[in-house]
Amino acid sequence: MSGETILVADDDAGIRTVIEQALTRAGYRPMATPSADMLWQWAADGEGDLVITDVVMPDGDGLDLLDRIKKIRPDLPIIVMSARSTLLTAVQATERGAFEYLPKPFDINDLIKVIKSSFEEKEKPGAPVRPLGGDEQIPLVGRSPAMQEVYRLLARVVGTDLPVLVTGESGTGKELVARALHDYGKRRGGPFVAINMAAIPRELVESELFGHERGAFTGAAARSIGRFVQANGGTLFLDEIGDMPIDAQTRLLRVLQQSEVTPIGGRKPVRVDVRIISASNRDLRQAVLEGRFREDLFYRLNVVPLRLPALRERKDDIPDLVRHFLSDAVLQGMRGKAFEPKAIERLKAHDWPGNVRELENLVRRLVAVSAEDVIGEPVVTRALTDVAPDAGVARGRDESLSETIERHLQRYFAAHGDNLPPSGLYDRLIREVERPLIALSLAATRGNQIKAARLLGLNRNTLRKKIRDLDLAIGRDGRTL
């Protein structure tokens, strides 16, 4: 029986009772109150070895009280609990010195584990990041358990310079996470620079990242400083990092190790101070096993792994997301509209292959084109059917290759809306078609490059170059590895 005194503040009598009983069973001595003023008085008088406080109370704000307590008792652990299950609340609680943030409802056993951990762990030194105000636009929306885990991890690392690797399907909001880490972190005064590896021709990746001198290669008519130098003092977001060529990976690793960049064609290195956040919708561990991604670079980038859940894993967040997108539409000058409950249920029944981005684009489209002020279930059903992935199959016939590609592109544009990559779609699509075409041709000819080149109508040297550029490894049976 440890016997530490724990101060509990929550205006909900039922919650106070449950917490008091659990603390007593665990061997602690609880002192509970519904008042922020009483909690402050206890803390000011030196009572308590740990504090558990709600954010919203009738006579005060738990976060403001946290600031006051930390000024007089900086070593007192404080656990913040809140029904305001947002990223902003989690970040503010962490920035103001809370030991842990627990969104309501929570498992009482998790609370006891956090309490034990707080007594075991000594408070680590370090200057806190400046607290945020309450008017910032929240980039991530959702109160599901899956999103709460995302918020809690973000709150822990937002004030650091640790590299973060964000994984998740396309459209889950990986760039929003990167922006949140930047905008809520200590580098918020510096630049945020994003680059999409999949949207840049492979031969230009190093130039885009590291810069080049005039005349360094054909077409280099002027000097370019590169994205690393542009992001100096801020954050560099490397999206779709799995598409980076091996040669560029090697140079990126060297830059991360030495914190300096030498432009292509240049001799003098430039010192850079940049936080790296990377993202991928691919399995980079598998890419490492297949030799397509450097293992040492993977571990350098994957210091803090963060997985974003697909929308189908957090469908309870759809009503909140819809309200958020409707509010955005009004701010953009569109007419205010609403969705009837049955329409929301229809949205929740959809699988959302394009994730949150697909939902956002659907809501914006319906707000723009629907005549009704309240959008009903039939309208939503028609809109979802218009972009259904199996439209060609449903007609009872096989699709042509061009129809399959067209359908794929329709879904691509529907999912991305106004957030299309700035360039490189043509090269990316050609690469996605070219890779399996060459791989299957080599398999069909058992790796005989002369026969494969003849089948494809290519020169043998051209085929060899494409195999090298596409990073295709050929096994003894002619199949790609």
N, C-alpha and C positions, 0 to 999 in steps of 0.2 A: 504494500500500500504506500504510494508515494506521498499523498497528502497535500499536494500543491493546491493553492487557492486559484480558482478560475472565475473571472468576472464575465458575466453573460448579460448582454443587452439586446432585447428584442421586444417589440410592442405586442407580439402575438403570444398570448398566454399559453396556448397549446404547444408552440415550439419551445418556449422557455421550460415547460414541464418536461418535455421529452429530453431536452438537453441536460437538465438538472439530474434526472433519473439516470441517464447514461453516464454522466460524469461521476455520480456517486458510486455506481456499480464498478466503475473503472478505478476507484480509489482516490478520486479528487474531491476537493471541497468547493462546491459551486456557490457563488453569490449572484443572484439574478435580479434584474430590474427591467421595467419597460421604458425607462427614462434615460435619455442621453445625458441630462444634467447629473443624475445620480451616478452614472458610470464615470463621468468626469471627476466628480467629487471623490469617489473611491480611489481612482487612479492618482489624483493629486495628493491624497492622504497616504499614498504608499501601499495601498491594498492590492492584492492579487499578484500572481506569478505569470498570468497569461490572460489575454482579453479575447472574447468572442463577441463581435458586434454586428448588428444588422446595419445596412446603409440608410434606409429610410425609417425614421422614428418621429413621433409627433412633435417632439421638442428639439430636434436637431438632426444633422446629417452625420452619418457614421464616418464618412471620409474626412470631413472637416474635423471631427473629433479625433480621428487618427492622427492628423497633423499636430493637434494640440498636445496629445499624450506623448507623441514621439519627441517633442521639444523638451519635456521635463523628465521623461523616462525612456530614453532611446533604446535601452536594452530589453524593454518589455515586449514579448512577442504578441502580435495582434493578428487574429484570424477574422477576415471580413466575409460575411455571408450576405447574399442578396438575391432577390427575385428579379432584379434588373440584369437579366442574363445577356449582357452585351460585351463586346470587345472593349469598349471605352471604360466600362466599370472595372473590368479585370485589370486593364492597364493602369488606371488611376490608383486602384488599391495597391498594386505592386509598386508603382512609382513612389507612393507616399510611405512605403516601408512596411506594408502588411507582410506577414510571414507566408500567408496563403489566402487565396480567394476561393470560396466555395459557392457555386450557384445553387439556389434553391430550386427544387427539392434535392437534398443530398442524402446519401446513406450515412446513418449515424456512426457506423463502424469506420467509415472514411474519416469522419471528424476526429474520432479517438486516435486513429493512426497519425493524423496530422499533428494533434496535440503532443503525442509521444515523440514524434520527429522533431518538433520545435524545442522540446526540452533536451533532446540529445544533440542537436546541432547548434554550435555557437554562431552567433550572428556574424556574418562576413562583412569586413570593412568595404567602403566604397561610397563615393558621392552619388546621391540619388539624382535621377534625371528630373528636370523641371516638370512639375505636374501640368497636365493638360487642362484647358478650360472645358466648358460644357457645350460649346457651340460647334465643335468640329463635326464634319460630316463623317458618319461611321461607315467605313468601306465594306465591312462584312456584316451580314444580317443572318440571324438565326438563333434560336434558343434550344435547339435539340442537344442531347447529350454529346453527340459527335462534334458539334460546333463548340460546345463548352470546353472540350479537351483542347481544341485548336486555340481558343482564347487564352486558356491557362498557360499553354506553352508559349504563345506569343508574348504574354505578359512577363514571363520569366526571362526572355531573351531580348526584349525590345530595347533595353538599355545597354546592351553589350555590342561588341563588334564581331561576335562569333559568326562564321559563315553558316548559312541556313540553306538546306536543299529541300525545296518544296516539290512534292510529287502529287500526282492526281491526274484524273482524266482531263481532256480538253474541255474548257468551259466551266471548271470548278472554281476559278477565281485565284489562280496562282499569282498573277501580277497584283491583284488586290492585296494579297498577303505581303508581297514585297513592298508595296507602297505603304502599308500599315507599319511595317518594321522601320521604314525610313521616316515617315511622317510623325510617328510617335516616339522615335528614338532620339539619341543625342546628336545625330547627324542631320536633323530636320532642316537646319539652316543651310545645308549644302545641296548640291544638285542630285537629282535622281535620274539616272540614265538607264534606259532599257534597250536591249538588243535581242532580236529573235534569230537564233542560229539557223533555223529552218528557212528563213526568208532571205538569206544572203547566199549568193553563189559561193561555192566552196573555195574558189580561188581568191575570193575577196575577203574571207573571214579575218585573216590576220591583219590585213590593211584596216578593216573597220575597227578592230579591237585595239590595235597597237599603233596605228597611224603609219604614214609613209612620207618620205621626202619627195620633192619634185623630181621627176625623171627616174624614180626607183624602179618602175616597170612601165610597160606600154600602157598608155592611157593615164599615167600619173602626171597630169598637167600642172597640178598645184600641190602644195604641201597640205597634209591632213594630220591633225593631232591625235585622232583615234578616240574611242569611247572611254578608255581608261583615264586618259588625261582630262577628258570632259567631266568625268565623275570624280575628279580629285577633291577630297574633303567630304564626299558624300557617299552614295550607294550606287553600285553597278549591278543591274539585274540581268543575268544571263538566262534568257528563256530558251526552252528546248535545247538544253546543253548537250543532250544525247546526240544531236545532229552535228556536233562540232567535229571536223576532220582530225585525225590522229596527229598530224603535224602541228596543227593549231593547239591541240591539247598539250603537247610537249612544251610549246612556248608559253602557254597560259600558266602551266605549272611553275615554270621558271620565274615568271612575273610575280606569282603569288608568293614564292619563296623569297625573292629578293626585294619585293616592293618597289621595283623600278621597271620602266618600259623603254626599249630601244626601238624607234620607228624603223620600218623597212627602208633600207637604203641609208640609214643613219648610223652614226658612230657613238654619239653621246647619249647615255641613258638618262631618263627623266624619272625622278622620284615621284611615287604616287602613294596617296593614303586613301584607300578605298575599301568600303565594306562590300563583300561579295555575297549576293543572294542568287542562287541558281534554281532552275525549275526544269522538270521533265515529266512528260506523260508516258515515258518508256521505263522499263525495268533496267536501271543502270547496272545493277548487280549482274544481271544476265549478260548485259553488254560487256562487262568486264570479263566474264567467263569466256565469252566468244571472241575476245581480243579487239573489240570495237571501241572500248573506252579504257583509258589508263587507270589501273588500280590505285596508284599513288595519288592521282588527281581526284578520283572518287572520294578517297578518305579525306583529302584536303577540303573538298566542298561539302561533305556530308557530316560536318561536325555536329550540327543540330538537324536531324531529319524531321520533317513535318509533312504528314500526309493529309491532304484535303479530301473529305468524303465526297463521293458522287451524290448528286441530288436524289437519286433513288434510295440512298441510305439515310436521307434526312427529309423525308416528304412532309413531316410535320412542320417544317420551316416554310413551306410553300405559301401559306397565307401571309406570313410576315414579309416574305420576299415580294409578293404581289403588291401589298400595301406600299412597300418601299418604292417599287417601280412606278406605281401610280402616282406617288408623290413627286418623283423625279419628272414624270411626264408633265405635271402641272407646272413645275419650275421651268420647264422648257417651253412653256407657252401653250401646251395642249389643254384641251377641255377636261375638267375633272370628271372622272368616271369611277364606277365600282363594279365588282363582280358579285353575282348572287351566290349564295352558299352552294347550290348544286354545281355551279360552274367551277368553284374552288375544288369541290370533290372530284370533278372530272379532271382537273389539272393534277390532283394528287394521285389519280389512277394511272396517269401516263408514266412511261419509263424514263423519259428525258435523256436520250442518248447524247444530246448536246449540253446537258447539265444546266447550270444557272444561266449561262449565256443564252441558251435556247429559250428558257423561260422569259428572260428579260426581253428578248426580241419579239416573242409572241405577244407579251403584254403591250409593248409599245405599238406593235402593228395593229392590235385590236383597238387600242385607244384611238389611234389615228383614223381607222377606216370604219369603225362601228358607229351607226347612227344613234343607238340606244345609250342612255346615260348609265343604265345598269346592264352589264353584259351577262347574258344567260348561258346556260349549259349547251344549247344547240349551236350557238355561235362558236364556243370553244371547241366543240366536237368537230365542226366543219374545218376550223383552222388547224387542228391537229391532224385531221385526215388529209389535208392538202399537202402536208410534208411527210406523210407516213412513209417509212423506209421501204415497205414491201408493195408499193403501188403497182409496179410492173408485174409482180408475181400474182397479185390478186386478180389480174385480168385473165389469168389462165393461160399464159403463153411465156415462152422463154424470151428474155431480153437480149437485144443486140449489145455488143460491147459499148457502142456509143451511147446507148440508152442507160446502161449501167453507170458509165462515167458521168453522164448528165445528171442522173439521180444522185450520185455521190456529191457532185458539185452543188446541186440544189440544197442538199442538207448542209453542206459546208457554208454556203452563203446565208442560209436561214439561221444557222447556229452562231455565225460571227456578226451578222448585221453590220453596224457601223464600226466594229472593232477589227476590221480586216487588217492583216499584216500590210505594212507600207509598200512592199514590193516582193518579187520572187515567187509568186504563185505559179507562174508558168513553169519555171525551172523545177519547182518542188513537185508539181504534178507529173512532169516528164520523168523525173527521177523515180517517183513512186511507181510509174508504169514500167520504166526501163529496167529497174532492178529485178522484179520477178520474171520479166520477159527473158532477160539474159540468163538468169538462174535456171529457169525451166528449159531453155534451149540447150544449155550445157548439160543438164541432167539427161535430156533426150538423146544427146550425142555422146553420153558417158564421158564428158569432159574433153572430148576432141574439139579443140578450138578451131581447127580448120573447118570441120563440118559445121560447127555452130555458127561460125562467121558466114559460111555459104548459106546456111538456113536463114540467117537474119539479113543477108544481103549486105554485109559489112566487110570491110577490109580486115584482115587478121590483126594487123597492128592497131587498128581502131578498136577492135574487140578487146585486145589486151589492155589498152588504155582505159576502156570503160570498166573492165573487171577491177583494175587497180583503183580507179576513182571511186567506184561504188563499194570498195572494201569487201569484195566477194572472195571468200576462201573456198577453194574447190577441193572436195575429197576425192579419193581414188575412184569412187563410183560415178564421179562427175557431178554429184550433188553439192550444193553450197552448204557450208558449215556455219 
